[in-house]
């Protein structure tokens, strides 16, 4: 009977799989090659807070680990040996290491493929053959593979529009997401990594409560470019509407992620100890 389980991959599906192993009563570990969990959706600080919260729930997280070999174990069925010389024994290994486009049909049809796979499409979802369309996870648009169902639906609508004489074009997809991972609230919107030129950010960290929020804005601080929320996604819907509808930000954008200050008491002179010190101008 398995007692220890390892999930290779610290993305969305990997963490969901880890939750399933934990619920099944296994001593659960997550092994991630990147320096943090959910590296696509979260920045480094958000990944750190998520790691801490997940480990508080009893799942051990190993980041920056590249599996070199899997051998027979000494105390468990298997032993995973990592590139840094460390090892981890486990009875079960579940791989959740991203998606790979199923492009075999395109290859057989001599369609243009991306360097790392995927059938290349244009803004109408047309392949290199003007009589063939591709949509979904097999399609490579702007050197991107979209691993969610919503972009696939948008691609399908675009292809139908083109087939019927419409002018719709595929211009990418909103990859914003809000979910609960092992009970931990996580949200990501737009440019969470501040990759837009001139981008600025506001951050809020409440370490005792395990809450991290980041708001990414343009250089003039007028519009939202992205956001990261870990531990509390109550602001997600509002921030998403600002981002999707290009709504101009309030005078103090940080107010959108900071908690209300109403609970902060004023400190009067009567609250100071008798040995209080005064500052002189």
N, C-alpha and C positions, 0 to 999 in steps of 0.2 A: 504494500500500500504506500502511495506517495505521501511524503511528509513535507518536502521542500519543493517549491516551484519557482521557476525563473521566467520572466518575460523579457525578451530581447527587443528593445525599442521603447522609448519613453515618449511617444506621441499620443494622440487621442486614443487610438485603438489599443495601443499597448497598455495604457493606464486603465482602460475599461477591462482589458483581459486580466490585469493584475488584481483588480477588484473582484473579479469572478474567482480567481484562485484563493484570494483571502477569504471570501465568503464560503469557499469549500473547505476551509479549515487548514490550508497549507501555510507553512512559513514562506512568505512571498518576498521575492526580490525583483527589482527592475534594473536591467542593465542597459545603459544608453551610451552610445559612442560620442555624442556631442557633450559639451561642458554642462548642459542643463536639460531639464525636461521641457517638452513642447517648444523646441527651439524655433519652430516656424511661427508660432502664434505669440510667444511671449519674449520679452527682453530678458537679459540676464538676471536683473533684480526680481522680476516676476517669477522666473524659473526657480530662483533660490527660495522664495516664500512658498511656492507650491511644493517643492521638495521637502521643506521642513514640515508642512502640514500633512503631507502624505506619510512621512516617517512617523509623525505623531500618531497616525492611525495604525501603525504596526507593519508597514511595508518598508523594507530596506531598499534604498536607491543607490545605485553605483553609476556615477557619470564618468565620462572620458575613459570608457573601457572598450577595447577592441578585442573581440574573441579571436584567438589564434587557433586553438584546437579544442576539441571535446573528447575527453578520454574516459576510460572506466574510472569510477570514483572509489574512494577508500571507505567513506562512511555513507555515501549515497550512490545511486546508480551511475551518475555521471560527474565528471569534473570539468568545468570550463576553465581553460587556461588563457589568461589575457596577455596582451602584448607587453604590459609593464611587469610581467613576472608573477603577478598575483593569481589566485585561483579561487573558484567558488564551486562548492559541491551542491548537487541538486538531483532530485528524482525525476523532474519534468522540465523540459525547455519548450517554451512557446515563442515563436518568432513573429514579431509584428514590426517589421523594419521598412515600412513604406510600400508604395505601389510601383508596379512595373507594367507599362502599357502592353496589352496583348495585341501586338501589331503583326502577327505572323501572316495574316491574310494580305495586309498591305505589302509586306516583303515579297510574298509570292506573286503579287500583282505588279511588281516593279514600281510601286509608288515611292515618292521621296520620303525618307524617314529622318528623324533627328539623330544627332550623334549618339545619344544615349537611349534611342528608341522613341516610338511614337510617330504616328502618321502626320506629316506636316499639313496644316490646313491654313487657308486664308481667312479673311473676315467674313466670308460667306460660308465657311466650313467646307469649301471645295479643296480637294487634294490636288496633287500635281497632274492628275487625270481629270479634265474638265467634266467628265461624266460620273465622277465618283465623289461622294461626300463622306465625311467622317465626323462622328460626334462622340462625346463621352470620354472615358479614360484612355481610349486608344488614340485620341486626337492630340496633336501637339500644336498649340497656338502660341505664337510669340515665344517659342522655346519653353512653354509651360504646359505641364500636365495637371489637370484639375481633378483631384481625388474626391470630389463631393458630387452629390446627385444634382444639385441645383444648377451648376454650370452646364451639365449635360442636357438638362431641359431647355436652357437658353440656346444652346447650340442647335438642338433639334428644331426649335421655333425659327431660328435663323435660316437653317437649311430649307425648311418648308417655305419660308417667305421667298427665298431665292428661286425655288422651283416653281412657285406660282407667280413670279414676276414682281414680287415685293422688293423693298429696298432696305430691309433690316440687315444690320451687320453685327457680328459678334465682336465686342470690344473688351473682352475680359469678364471677370465675375467678381462680385463682392464676396470675399472669403471671411467676412466677419462671422464670429461664432460666439455663442453663449451656452454653457453647459455646466453640469455638475460631474466632477470626477471624484469618485469615492466620497461623495458628499461635500466636496470642496467646490465652491463656485468659481468659475473661470470665464472670463470674457476677453475677446480680442477684436479690435476694429482697425481696418485699414493699415496704415503705415506704422505698425507697432514698434518698429526698429529705428525710426527716425532716419530713413534712407533718403527722404526728399531733401533736395538742396535747400539750405537755410532753415530747416525745421528746428523748432524749439520745443521744450517739454516742461511740464509741471509734474511733480511726483508727490505722492503722499504714502508714508509707510507707518503702519501701526504694528510694530513687531509683537507686542504682547497678544494682540487679537489676531495676528496673522492676516492682516489686510494690507494689500499693496494696490495703488492706483497710479496710473500714468496717463497724462493727456498730452498728445503731440499736436502742435499747432504750426501754422505757416509762419514765415519770417515776420509778418506784420501782425501776428496774433489775432487774426480775424476769423480764421476758419480751422476746423478740426481736420487733421490729417490722419490721426489714428489714436488708439487708446489701448491700455492693458488694465485688466481688473482681475485681482486674485483675492479670494476670501470674501468678497462682497461685490455682487454685480447689480446692485439696486440702481445704479446710475446708467446701466448699459443701454436701455431703450432710449433714454433722452440723448445720450451721446451719439448713438447710431443715427437718430433722426437729424441731428446737427450735421453729421458727416455725409449722409446720403443725400440730403436736400440742400447742402451747401449754405446752411443758415449761419448768418454772422454771429460771432460769439459775443457774450456780454462784456462789459468793460473789464471785469475781473474774471478771466476764463477759469482760473483755479477754483473758483466757487463751485464749479460743476462737479468737482471730485472731493473737495474738502468737506469734512463733517461740519454740522452746524456748530457755531461757537456760542450758542445760547447757554450751554451748560457750563461755560467757563466762568467761575466766580471772580468778582473783583476783589483784589487784596487791599483792604483798608489798613490804616495805621494801627487799629486796635487788634489786628490779627498778628502783629509782629511781636516777637519775644521782648522781654525787658532789656535783654542784652543786644538789642538791634543796633545795626550800624546805619549811618546816614551818609549819603554821598553829597559832597559839597561841590558846587559849581566852581 
